[in-house]
Amino acid sequence: MVVVLLLVTIVGSVLACWLLPMAFKSEPPYGLATDIIVGTVTGVICALVAYLVICPLIGLRGALALGGSALDAIGLAAVSLWVLRKVKG
């Protein structure tokens, strides 16, 4: 199940980090590759922590834990890109 979580998180984070510069209407301050790397790394770390630590504590199991962890991680990837833009600007 963790492999599926990582695949969903990596694909979702890469897509989000690739498409978000269009939503922000800005150029990536450190380059597109840096955006994708930072977003994917923060997404994977968040997904693993959420799935392995937080979901069992609150009683989530199975597909609900998988989906919640993946979506939370993709959202954090977007927030990390926003922070990168604020730090640079």
The first five atom37 places (N, CA, C, CB, O) and aatype in JSON, in Angstrom:
{
  "aatype": [12, 19, 19, 19, 10, 10, 10, 19, 16, 9, 19, 7, 15, 19, 10, 0, 4, 17, 10, 10, 14, 12, 0, 13, 11, 15, 6, 14, 14, 18, 7, 10, 0, 16, 3, 9, 9, 19, 7, 16, 19, 16, 7, 19, 9, 4, 0, 10, 19, 0, 18, 10, 19, 9, 4, 14, 10, 9, 7, 10, 1, 7, 0, 10, 0, 10, 7, 7, 15, 0, 10, 3, 0, 9, 7, 10, 0, 0, 19, 15, 10, 17, 19, 10, 1, 11, 19, 11, 7],
  "atom_mask": [
    [1, 1, 1, 1, 1],
    [1, 1, 1, 1, 1],
    [1, 1, 1, 1, 1],
    [1, 1, 1, 1, 1],
    [1, 1, 1, 1, 1],
    [1, 1, 1, 1, 1],
    [1, 1, 1, 1, 1],
    [1, 1, 1, 1, 1],
    [1, 1, 1, 1, 1],
    [1, 1, 1, 1, 1],
    [1, 1, 1, 1, 1],
    [1, 1, 1, 0, 1],
    [1, 1, 1, 1, 1],
    [1, 1, 1, 1, 1],
    [1, 1, 1, 1, 1],
    [1, 1, 1, 1, 1],
    [1, 1, 1, 1, 1],
    [1, 1, 1, 1, 1],
    [1, 1, 1, 1, 1],
    [1, 1, 1, 1, 1],
    [1, 1, 1, 1, 1],
    [1, 1, 1, 1, 1],
    [1, 1, 1, 1, 1],
    [1, 1, 1, 1, 1],
    [1, 1, 1, 1, 1],
    [1, 1, 1, 1, 1],
    [1, 1, 1, 1, 1],
    [1, 1, 1, 1, 1],
    [1, 1, 1, 1, 1],
    [1, 1, 1, 1, 1],
    [1, 1, 1, 0, 1],
    [1, 1, 1, 1, 1],
    [1, 1, 1, 1, 1],
    [1, 1, 1, 1, 1],
    [1, 1, 1, 1, 1],
    [1, 1, 1, 1, 1],
    [1, 1, 1, 1, 1],
    [1, 1, 1, 1, 1],
    [1, 1, 1, 0, 1],
    [1, 1, 1, 1, 1],
    [1, 1, 1, 1, 1],
    [1, 1, 1, 1, 1],
    [1, 1, 1, 0, 1],
    [1, 1, 1, 1, 1],
    [1, 1, 1, 1, 1],
    [1, 1, 1, 1, 1],
    [1, 1, 1, 1, 1],
    [1, 1, 1, 1, 1],
    [1, 1, 1, 1, 1],
    [1, 1, 1, 1, 1],
    [1, 1, 1, 1, 1],
    [1, 1, 1, 1, 1],
    [1, 1, 1, 1, 1],
    [1, 1, 1, 1, 1],
    [1, 1, 1, 1, 1],
    [1, 1, 1, 1, 1],
    [1, 1, 1, 1, 1],
    [1, 1, 1, 1, 1],
    [1, 1, 1, 0, 1],
    [1, 1, 1, 1, 1],
    [1, 1, 1, 1, 1],
    [1, 1, 1, 0, 1],
    [1, 1, 1, 1, 1],
    [1, 1, 1, 1, 1],
    [1, 1, 1, 1, 1],
    [1, 1, 1, 1, 1],
    [1, 1, 1, 0, 1],
    [1, 1, 1, 0, 1],
    [1, 1, 1, 1, 1],
    [1, 1, 1, 1, 1],
    [1, 1, 1, 1, 1],
    [1, 1, 1, 1, 1],
    [1, 1, 1, 1, 1],
    [1, 1, 1, 1, 1],
    [1, 1, 1, 0, 1],
    [1, 1, 1, 1, 1],
    [1, 1, 1, 1, 1],
    [1, 1, 1, 1, 1],
    [1, 1, 1, 1, 1],
    [1, 1, 1, 1, 1],
    [1, 1, 1, 1, 1],
    [1, 1, 1, 1, 1],
    [1, 1, 1, 1, 1],
    [1, 1, 1, 1, 1],
    [1, 1, 1, 1, 1],
    [1, 1, 1, 1, 1],
    [1, 1, 1, 1, 1],
    [1, 1, 1, 1, 1],
    [1, 1, 1, 0, 1]
  ],
  "atom_positions": [
    [[0.82, -1.19, 0.0], [0.0, 0.0, 0.0], [0.87, 1.26, 0.0], [-0.94, -0.01, 1.21], [0.49, 2.29, -0.57]],
    [[2.04, 1.18, 0.63], [2.93, 2.34, 0.68], [3.47, 2.65, -0.71], [4.09, 2.09, 1.67], [3.69, 3.81, -1.04]],
    [[3.69, 1.62, -1.53], [4.18, 1.84, -2.89], [3.15, 2.6, -3.72], [4.51, 0.48, -3.58], [3.5, 3.51, -4.47]],
    [[1.88, 2.24, -3.57], [0.82, 2.96, -4.27], [0.75, 4.4, -3.79], [-0.55, 2.26, -4.06], [0.58, 5.32, -4.59]],
    [[0.88, 4.61, -2.5], [0.88, 5.96, -1.94], [2.02, 6.79, -2.54], [1.01, 5.91, -0.41], [1.81, 7.93, -2.94]],
    [[3.2, 6.21, -2.61], [4.35, 6.94, -3.16], [4.14, 7.25, -4.64], [5.63, 6.13, -2.96], [4.48, 8.35, -5.09]],
    [[3.6, 6.3, -5.4], [3.36, 6.55, -6.82], [2.34, 7.67, -7.02], [2.88, 5.28, -7.5], [2.56, 8.58, -7.83]],
    [[1.24, 7.61, -6.31], [0.21, 8.65, -6.43], [0.77, 10.0, -6.0], [-1.02, 8.3, -5.58], [0.5, 11.01, -6.65]],
    [[1.53, 10.03, -4.93], [2.09, 11.28, -4.43], [3.11, 11.86, -5.39], [2.72, 11.06, -3.07], [3.1, 13.06, -5.65]],
    [[3.98, 11.03, -5.92], [5.01, 11.53, -6.84], [4.38, 12.06, -8.12], [6.02, 10.42, -7.17], [4.72, 13.15, -8.57]],
    [[3.46, 11.31, -8.71], [2.82, 11.76, -9.94], [2.0, 13.03, -9.68], [1.91, 10.65, -10.52], [2.07, 13.98, -10.46]],
    [[1.24, 13.05, -8.61], [0.44, 14.23, -8.29], [1.29, 15.45, -7.98], [0.0, 0.0, 0.0], [0.96, 16.56, -8.41]],
    [[2.37, 15.27, -7.26], [3.24, 16.4, -6.92], [3.94, 16.95, -8.15], [4.28, 15.97, -5.88], [4.06, 18.17, -8.31]],
    [[4.41, 16.06, -9.02], [5.07, 16.52, -10.24], [4.08, 17.3, -11.11], [5.67, 15.33, -11.03], [4.42, 18.36, -11.64]],
    [[2.87, 16.78, -11.27], [1.88, 17.49, -12.07], [1.51, 18.83, -11.44], [0.63, 16.64, -12.24], [1.38, 19.84, -12.14]],
    [[1.33, 18.85, -10.14], [0.97, 20.1, -9.46], [2.09, 21.12, -9.58], [0.66, 19.84, -7.98], [1.83, 22.3, -9.84]],
    [[3.31, 20.69, -9.4], [4.45, 21.62, -9.47], [4.71, 22.09, -10.89], [5.7, 20.97, -8.91], [5.27, 23.17, -11.09]],
    [[4.32, 21.31, -11.86], [4.49, 21.71, -13.25], [3.39, 22.69, -13.67], [4.47, 20.48, -14.16], [3.65, 23.61, -14.45]],
    [[2.17, 22.51, -13.15], [1.04, 23.35, -13.56], [0.86, 24.6, -12.7], [-0.21, 22.54, -13.52], [0.25, 25.56, -13.15]],
    [[1.37, 24.59, -11.48], [1.15, 25.73, -10.58], [1.78, 27.05, -11.04], [1.68, 25.4, -9.25], [1.2, 28.1, -10.76]],
    [[2.91, 27.05, -11.73], [3.4, 28.35, -12.22], [2.4, 29.06, -13.13], [4.71, 28.16, -12.95], [2.38, 30.29, -13.18]],
    [[1.59, 28.3, -13.85], [0.55, 28.91, -14.67], [-0.54, 29.53, -13.8], [-0.06, 27.88, -15.64], [-1.07, 30.59, -14.11]],
    [[-0.88, 28.86, -12.71], [-1.89, 29.39, -11.79], [-1.38, 30.61, -11.04], [-2.33, 28.3, -10.8], [-2.14, 31.55, -10.79]],
    [[-0.09, 30.61, -10.67], [0.51, 31.75, -9.98], [0.79, 32.89, -10.94], [1.79, 31.34, -9.29], [1.04, 34.02, -10.51]],
    [[0.76, 32.6, -12.25], [1.09, 33.58, -13.28], [2.46, 34.2, -13.03], [0.02, 34.68, -13.35], [2.64, 35.42, -13.06]],
    [[3.41, 33.32, -12.77], [4.77, 33.79, -12.51], [5.76, 32.77, -13.04], [5.0, 34.04, -10.99], [5.43, 31.61, -13.27]],
    [[6.97, 33.23, -13.23], [8.05, 32.34, -13.61], [8.6, 31.68, -12.35], [9.17, 33.09, -14.38], [8.66, 32.33, -11.3]],
    [[9.0, 30.42, -12.43], [9.64, 29.8, -11.27], [10.93, 30.53, -10.94], [9.92, 28.3, -11.54], [11.81, 30.65, -11.8]],
    [[11.07, 31.02, -9.71], [12.24, 31.84, -9.38], [13.56, 31.08, -9.43], [12.07, 32.43, -8.01], [14.6, 31.66, -9.72]],
    [[13.52, 29.8, -9.16], [14.74, 29.0, -9.17], [14.76, 28.0, -10.32], [14.89, 28.27, -7.85], [15.67, 27.18, -10.4]],
    [[13.79, 28.05, -11.19], [13.7, 27.14, -12.32], [12.65, 26.07, -12.09], [0.0, 0.0, 0.0], [12.31, 25.74, -10.95]],
    [[12.15, 25.53, -13.18], [11.09, 24.53, -13.11], [11.56, 23.24, -12.45], [10.55, 24.24, -14.5], [10.82, 22.6, -11.71]],
    [[12.8, 22.85, -12.72], [13.33, 21.62, -12.13], [13.38, 21.73, -10.6], [14.73, 21.31, -12.69], [13.06, 20.77, -9.9]],
    [[13.78, 22.88, -10.09], [13.82, 23.07, -8.65], [12.42, 23.03, -8.05], [14.5, 24.4, -8.3], [12.21, 22.45, -6.98]],
    [[11.46, 23.64, -8.74], [10.07, 23.58, -8.27], [9.6, 22.14, -8.17], [9.15, 24.37, -9.21], [9.0, 21.74, -7.17]],
    [[9.87, 21.36, -9.19], [9.41, 19.97, -9.2], [10.11, 19.15, -8.11], [9.66, 19.33, -10.58], [9.47, 18.35, -7.43]],
    [[11.41, 19.35, -7.94], [12.15, 18.6, -6.92], [11.68, 18.95, -5.52], [13.65, 18.86, -7.05], [11.43, 18.07, -4.7]],
    [[11.57, 20.25, -5.24], [11.14, 20.69, -3.89], [9.72, 20.21, -3.6], [11.22, 22.23, -3.77], [9.46, 19.69, -2.51]],
    [[8.82, 20.37, -4.54], [7.44, 19.94, -4.34], [7.31, 18.45, -4.15], [0.0, 0.0, 0.0], [6.54, 17.99, -3.31]],
    [[8.06, 17.68, -4.92], [7.99, 16.23, -4.81], [8.58, 15.73, -3.5], [8.7, 15.58, -5.99], [8.02, 14.84, -2.86]],
    [[9.71, 16.28, -3.1], [10.33, 15.84, -1.84], [9.43, 16.18, -0.65], [11.72, 16.51, -1.66], [9.22, 15.33, 0.22]],
    [[8.9, 17.4, -0.6], [8.02, 17.74, 0.52], [6.73, 16.92, 0.48], [7.68, 19.24, 0.5], [6.2, 16.54, 1.52]],
    [[6.24, 16.64, -0.71], [5.04, 15.81, -0.84], [5.25, 14.39, -0.36], [0.0, 0.0, 0.0], [4.4, 13.84, 0.35]],
    [[6.36, 13.8, -0.73], [6.64, 12.41, -0.31], [6.84, 12.33, 1.2], [7.9, 11.87, -1.03], [6.32, 11.42, 1.85]],
    [[7.57, 13.28, 1.76], [7.78, 13.27, 3.22], [6.45, 13.44, 3.95], [8.76, 14.4, 3.64], [6.18, 12.73, 4.92]],
    [[5.63, 14.37, 3.5], [4.32, 14.59, 4.13], [3.43, 13.36, 4.0], [3.63, 15.81, 3.52], [2.74, 12.99, 4.95]],
    [[3.43, 12.73, 2.83], [2.58, 11.55, 2.61], [2.99, 10.4, 3.52], [2.65, 11.11, 1.16], [2.13, 9.73, 4.09]],
    [[4.28, 10.17, 3.65], [4.74, 9.08, 4.52], [4.41, 9.34, 5.98], [6.23, 8.88, 4.35], [3.96, 8.44, 6.68]],
    [[4.63, 10.57, 6.44], [4.31, 10.89, 7.83], [2.81, 10.77, 8.08], [4.79, 12.31, 8.17], [2.38, 10.22, 9.09]],
    [[2.02, 11.29, 7.16], [0.56, 11.23, 7.34], [0.06, 9.79, 7.32], [-0.15, 12.04, 6.25], [-0.77, 9.41, 8.15]],
    [[0.56, 8.98, 6.39], [0.06, 7.62, 6.25], [0.55, 6.69, 7.36], [0.47, 7.06, 4.92], [-0.21, 5.85, 7.85]],
    [[1.8, 6.85, 7.75], [2.36, 5.92, 8.73], [2.16, 6.36, 10.18], [3.82, 5.75, 8.47], [2.19, 5.51, 11.08]],
    [[1.96, 7.66, 10.43], [1.86, 8.14, 11.81], [0.47, 8.7, 12.12], [2.92, 9.21, 12.07], [-0.18, 8.25, 13.06]],
    [[0.03, 9.66, 11.34], [-1.19, 10.39, 11.69], [-2.45, 9.57, 11.44], [-1.27, 11.68, 10.89], [-3.34, 9.52, 12.3]],
    [[-2.55, 8.91, 10.29], [-3.76, 8.13, 9.98], [-4.02, 7.01, 10.99], [-3.65, 7.54, 8.59], [-5.17, 6.85, 11.4]],
    [[-3.04, 6.24, 11.4], [-3.33, 5.23, 12.43], [-3.75, 5.84, 13.77], [-2.11, 4.36, 12.65], [-4.55, 5.25, 14.5]],
    [[-3.23, 7.02, 14.09], [-3.6, 7.65, 15.36], [-5.07, 8.06, 15.39], [-2.73, 8.87, 15.62], [-5.72, 7.99, 16.43]],
    [[-5.6, 8.48, 14.24], [-7.0, 8.92, 14.23], [-7.94, 7.83, 13.71], [-7.15, 10.17, 13.37], [-9.14, 8.05, 13.6]],
    [[-7.39, 6.65, 13.4], [-8.22, 5.51, 13.06], [-8.55, 5.35, 11.59], [0.0, 0.0, 0.0], [-9.46, 4.59, 11.26]],
    [[-7.87, 6.03, 10.71], [-8.13, 5.87, 9.28], [-7.33, 4.68, 8.75], [-7.77, 7.16, 8.5], [-6.16, 4.49, 9.09]],
    [[-7.99, 3.9, 7.89], [-7.32, 2.74, 7.31], [-7.72, 2.63, 5.84], [-7.67, 1.44, 8.08], [-8.73, 3.19, 5.41]],
    [[-6.93, 1.89, 5.08], [-7.27, 1.56, 3.71], [-7.24, 2.73, 2.75], [0.0, 0.0, 0.0], [-6.37, 3.59, 2.8]],
    [[-8.24, 2.74, 1.87], [-8.29, 3.73, 0.79], [-8.48, 5.15, 1.32], [-9.41, 3.39, -0.17], [-7.97, 6.1, 0.73]],
    [[-9.2, 5.29, 2.41], [-9.4, 6.63, 2.97], [-8.08, 7.21, 3.47], [-10.42, 6.58, 4.11], [-7.81, 8.39, 3.26]],
    [[-7.28, 6.41, 4.11], [-5.97, 6.87, 4.57], [-5.05, 7.16, 3.39], [-5.32, 5.83, 5.49], [-4.31, 8.14, 3.4]],
    [[-5.1, 6.32, 2.37], [-4.29, 6.51, 1.17], [-4.66, 7.8, 0.46], [-4.44, 5.32, 0.22], [-3.78, 8.6, 0.13]],
    [[-5.93, 8.01, 0.22], [-6.38, 9.21, -0.48], [-6.13, 10.48, 0.31], [0.0, 0.0, 0.0], [-5.68, 11.48, -0.24]],
    [[-6.42, 10.43, 1.58], [-6.19, 11.6, 2.41], [-4.73, 11.99, 2.51], [0.0, 0.0, 0.0], [-4.39, 13.17, 2.46]],
    [[-3.88, 11.0, 2.65], [-2.45, 11.26, 2.74], [-1.91, 11.82, 1.43], [-1.7, 9.99, 3.11], [-1.1, 12.75, 1.44]],
    [[-2.34, 11.26, 0.3], [-1.86, 11.72, -1.0], [-2.33, 13.14, -1.29], [-2.33, 10.77, -2.11], [-1.54, 13.97, -1.75]],
    [[-3.59, 13.43, -1.05], [-4.1, 14.78, -1.32], [-3.48, 15.82, -0.39], [-5.62, 14.81, -1.18], [-3.2, 16.94, -0.81]],
    [[-3.27, 15.44, 0.84], [-2.61, 16.34, 1.78], [-1.19, 16.65, 1.32], [-2.6, 15.72, 3.2], [-0.73, 17.79, 1.41]],
    [[-0.5, 15.64, 0.83], [0.87, 15.82, 0.37], [0.94, 16.7, -0.87], [1.5, 14.48, 0.08], [1.84, 17.53, -0.99]],
    [[0.0, 16.53, -1.79], [-0.02, 17.36, -2.99], [-0.33, 18.81, -2.63], [-1.05, 16.83, -4.01], [0.23, 19.73, -3.23]],
    [[-1.2, 19.02, -1.66], [-1.47, 20.38, -1.19], [-0.25, 21.01, -0.54], [0.0, 0.0, 0.0], [0.01, 22.2, -0.73]],
    [[0.49, 20.23, 0.22], [1.71, 20.76, 0.84], [2.76, 21.08, -0.2], [2.27, 19.77, 1.85], [3.55, 22.01, -0.02]],
    [[2.8, 20.32, -1.29], [3.72, 20.64, -2.38], [3.4, 22.01, -2.97], [3.67, 19.56, -3.48], [4.3, 22.78, -3.28]],
    [[2.11, 22.31, -3.12], [1.71, 23.62, -3.63], [2.09, 24.73, -2.64], [0.19, 23.66, -3.9], [2.55, 25.79, -3.05]],
    [[1.91, 24.48, -1.37], [2.28, 25.48, -0.37], [3.79, 25.72, -0.35], [1.8, 25.04, 1.03], [4.23, 26.85, -0.18]],
    [[4.57, 24.66, -0.54], [6.02, 24.83, -0.55], [6.46, 25.67, -1.75], [6.72, 23.46, -0.59], [7.43, 26.43, -1.64]],
    [[5.78, 25.55, -2.88], [6.11, 26.4, -4.03], [5.75, 27.86, -3.75], [5.37, 25.91, -5.29], [6.47, 28.77, -4.16]],
    [[4.65, 28.07, -3.07], [4.26, 29.43, -2.7], [5.31, 30.05, -1.78], [2.87, 29.44, -2.02], [5.66, 31.22, -1.92]],
    [[5.8, 29.26, -0.83], [6.83, 29.73, 0.08], [8.12, 30.06, -0.68], [7.11, 28.68, 1.18], [8.78, 31.06, -0.38]],
    [[8.49, 29.24, -1.66], [9.67, 29.52, -2.47], [9.53, 30.88, -3.17], [9.88, 28.41, -3.5], [10.5, 31.64, -3.25]],
    [[8.35, 31.16, -3.67], [8.15, 32.44, -4.36], [8.21, 33.62, -3.39], [6.8, 32.44, -5.09], [8.71, 34.69, -3.75]],
    [[7.71, 33.45, -2.19], [7.76, 34.53, -1.2], [9.18, 34.76, -0.7], [6.84, 34.21, -0.02], [9.56, 35.9, -0.44]],
    [[9.97, 33.69, -0.57], [11.35, 33.83, -0.12], [12.17, 34.56, -1.18], [11.98, 32.44, 0.18], [12.99, 35.42, -0.84]],
    [[11.97, 34.24, -2.43], [12.73, 34.85, -3.52], [12.32, 36.3, -3.73], [12.54, 34.05, -4.81], [13.17, 37.16, -4.0]],
    [[11.03, 36.58, -3.61], [10.51, 37.93, -3.92], [10.71, 38.86, -2.78], [0.0, 0.0, 0.0], [10.34, 40.03, -2.87]]
  ]
}
